[in-house]
């Protein structure tokens, strides 16, 4: 009997599908163990059982991420000659051009976008706004800065790109982290050069800001935060998990499931103490009927407002003094 292909074996491992408590199993994993698990699977596992994840079928979602990666790989190879024309635009960096192609293909060809309803009205009650399945499938409202970087990283890692999630004050983004040039090299190229840069793909297109951009956007950072090295640097796999657990906690808290939110925030805090702020607030809310009533009233107002409003038109995120959002040019392609 012929042995299964690697892809078939990987699908077989996915077939069971995580349960509502799958995140508890992930918490017990060490760094090297999480490094061997698909970040898309970790992301989706943390969304199981939340409002907005009722129709989520994880094996199908992971196959969709595989298809996105295949599309990016194909288009990047097909348009590689464009790098010669654009190399000055990208600082003579093939890595920056390659990362830009990933964002461009996902946005222009695959329909990945920021959920227009969340640009000016953040709402954590729907898991599709916090996890990557909001950008997968046919009925996809779009992502936010909580989910889009994880999708970019999931696709990039499938292609062997040294991509990581990083955080500013109240914002997630992507980092290409290969300063020595040892983590990535194109298979058919002898080109190898170290590169480490930020990749912002939450708006229409992408741009590559330096760290100082995030000192004041989207919120001003304190000198202590900048010096802590917890911000503006690549997350470890355990830190990525803590970030996803915090998103799960936000969704539970805003839906009034405070006891479970406290449990999830506690797990996130055990990994990364910075999330203790959310834990403390959730504990106070869980012990106060008055606060619980206010949370419920706020949720009801948001629900009634959303049902009475028409769809919000698509808008571009405002990067203030960073207008150079761009996309790599590609030859016109017949549909």
N, C-alpha and C positions, 0 to 999 in steps of 0.2 A: 504493500500500500504506500502510495506517495505521501511524503510528509507534508504537513500544512505549510503554506507560505507564511512569512513573518506577518504580513498584513492580516491573514486569516486568523493567526494565533492571537494577534492583538484584538481583533473583533471578538474572538471567543472570550477573552478576559473581560470585555466590556458587557457581555450579553446580560449578565444578571441584573445590573442596574442598582445604584445605591438606594438605601432606604432613608427615611427622614433623619435617622441618627447617624448617617454615614460620616458626618463631620466629626463625631466623637472618635471614630477610628482614625481619622486623619490626624487628630491632635496628638495621638500616641506615637506618630511617626517621627523619626529623627531626620535631620537635614539630608543625609545621604539617601534615606528612603524616599523622601518627598521628591528628591532630584530625579528619581526613576519613575515618577508618576506624571502623566500628562497634565499640564497646568489647566487645560480645558476641562479635564475630568474633575480636578480638584475644585475648580470654579463652579461647575454645575452641581457637584455633590453638595456644596454648601447652600445651594438654592432649593434643594428638594424639600417639599412640604410647605413652602411659603406661598402666600397669595401671589398669583401670577405664574406659578410653576405647575399648575394643575395638569396641563397638557404636555408637560415636558417628558420626552422620551430620550434619555441620555445617549443610548447607542446611535440613534438617528442623528442627534445633534452633533456627536463626535464625527460621524461620517460626513456631515456638512462642513465641519472645520477641515477635514481631510480634503474635501473638494475645493474649498477656498485656497488651501495651500497649494494644491495642484495647479489651480488657475494662476496664482501669483508666480509660481515657478515657471510655468509656460510663457506667460507674458514678459517676465523679466528676461528670459533667454531670448525671446523673439525680438526684444527691443534693446538688447545689450549694445548694439552699435550706436544708440542714442547717447550713451555715456561719453563717447568721444566728442560729440557736439556740445554736450552740457557740462563737461568736466570742470570748466572754470566756475560755472554757477555753483557747483557742489564742492568747491575747494579742492578739486583734483582728487576727490575721495570716492572710490567705487563703493565703499560701504554706505556713505550718505545717499548716493544715487540708488543703491539697492534697497535701502530702508524706505526711501521716498517712493520707489516703485511699489513696494508692498502696500503702503497706505493708499496710493493712487488706484491700484487695481481693485483693492477691497472697496473703496468708495465709488469709483466710477463704473466698474464692471459688475460688482457684486452687491451694490446697494447699501453698504455699511454707512451709517450716518448717525449723527447725534439726534436723539429724539427731540423734535422741535417743541413739543409740549413741555419739556423739562428745562429749556434754556432759561426761562424767567420764572419758572414755577417748580422748584425742586420738590419731589415727592418720593418718599422711600417706601410707600405702602405696596408697590407693585415690584416683585422680584425681577421682572423683565427690564426694569430701569437700572438694576444693580448688578446683574449677571449677564453672561454673554448670550444666553438664549434669546434675549430681546432683539438680537441682530441676526438670528438664524431662522430659517423656515420661511413660510409664505406670509403669515401674519406677524410681522415684526415691527414694533413701534420705533425701534432704534435704541441706541445705547446712550450712555453718559460717560463722564470721565471716570466713573467707578468701574465701568465694564469694558469700554473700548480699548484701553491699554492691555487688558488681559486677553482680548481677542487678537490684537496685533502680536502680542508675545506668543500666544499659542500657535498662530500661523507661522511666525518667524522661527520658533524652535523646531517646528516640523521641517523647516528648510535648513536647519543647522546654523541659524543666525544667533549671535550672542546677545539676545535681547532680554531685558529685565524690566520689571515694573519699578517705578520710583515715585516718591511722593513729595509734593510741596505742601504748603499750608492749605488744607482743604481741597486738594487736587491731586489726581494721579496722572502720570504720563509714562512714556517709555524711554529707556536708556539702551543705547548700543554700547556694550561694555567689553571692549577687546583692546586694551591699551598696548599690549605687546604683539598683537597680530597673530596670536597662537590659537585662538578659538574658532576662527572662520577663514576659509579660503575656498574660492570657487573651484569646483572639481576640474574644470577644463582650463584653468588659468594658473599661471605661475605667480600672479599678482598676490602679494601679501604685504599688508601694511597695518600697523596698529591704529586703532581709532576708538575714541570714546566720546559720545555726544548724546544730547537729549533729542528726542523725537516727539513733537507735539502733533497729534493727529485727531484731536477732538473737533476741530472746525472743518470747514470745507477745504480740502487740500491738506498740506502739512507745512511745518516750518521747523527749523532746528535752532532753538534759542540756547544761549549759554545759561549758566546757573544764576547769574545776576538777574535775569528776567523774572525768575520765580521768587526772588527776594521780595518783590512787591506785587506779584500777580499769582493767583487771583486775590490773595490776601497778603498783607505785609507780614513778613517773618521777623521775629526778634533775633537779636545777636546770639542769644542762648540757643535758639532753635537752629540757626545756621551752623554754630560751632559744635552742636551735638552729633553731627554726622548721621543722624537718623533721617534727616531730610536730604533731598537732592543727591541721593546715592542709590545704587542698585539694591533692591531687597533680596534677602536670602529666601529660600523656599519656605522656611518657617515663618518669616515675616510676611510673605505673600499670603500664606494661610491665615495668619492673624488678621490681615486686612480684609480678607473675604469673610471671616467670622464676624468682624465688626459690621460689615455690610448686612450680614444675616441678622445681627442684633438690631440694626437700624430698622429693618423691615418688620421684625417682630414687635419692636417697641412702638412703632407708628401704627401698628394694627392692634395695639392694646394687649398683646401677649407678653406681658411684662415679666412674668416668672421665667419663661423660657429665654427671654432676652437677657435677663440677668445671668442665666447659666452660660449663654453663648459669650457674652461680654467677659465673663470670668475666664473662660478658656482663652479668649484673645489676649486678655491681660496677663495670663500666665506665660504667654509667649513673648509679648511685647507690652511693657508696663505703660506705655503711652496711652493705651486704650482704657486705663483705669478711670479716666474722666467719664467715659460713657457708662462704665460699670456703676460708678457712684451715682450718677443721675438716674439710671434705671432703678437702682435700689431705692432711692428716695421716692421715685414715682410709684414703685410697686407697693410701698408702705403707706401711701397717702391717697385715700379715696378722692380727695379734692383734685389732686393732680390727675388722677385717672379719669375723672369726669371731664376735666379740661381737655385732655388728650382726645377723648372720645368725641367731644364737641368739635374740636378742630378738624378731626378726620371727617366728621359728617359735613362740615362746611365745605371742605375740599371736594368731597364727593358730589355735593349738590351743585357746586360751581362748575365742576368739570362736565356734568351732564347737561347743564344749561348753556354751555359755550359751544360754539362751532369749533371745528378743527383749527388749530393754530397754524398759520402759514410757516413754511420752512424759513428759518433765519440763520444768519451766520454768527458764530461766536465772535465776540469782540476781543481781540488781542491787544487793544489799545495802541501802544507805540510799536507794535510788531506787525506792520502791514504786509510783510513779505511772505505771506502764505502762497505757496506755489505748488504746481504739479509738474512732473517731468513730461516733456512733450513726447508724443508718440505718433507714428505715421497713421494716417486715416485708415480705418479698418472697416471693410464692408461687413454688415451684420450677417 
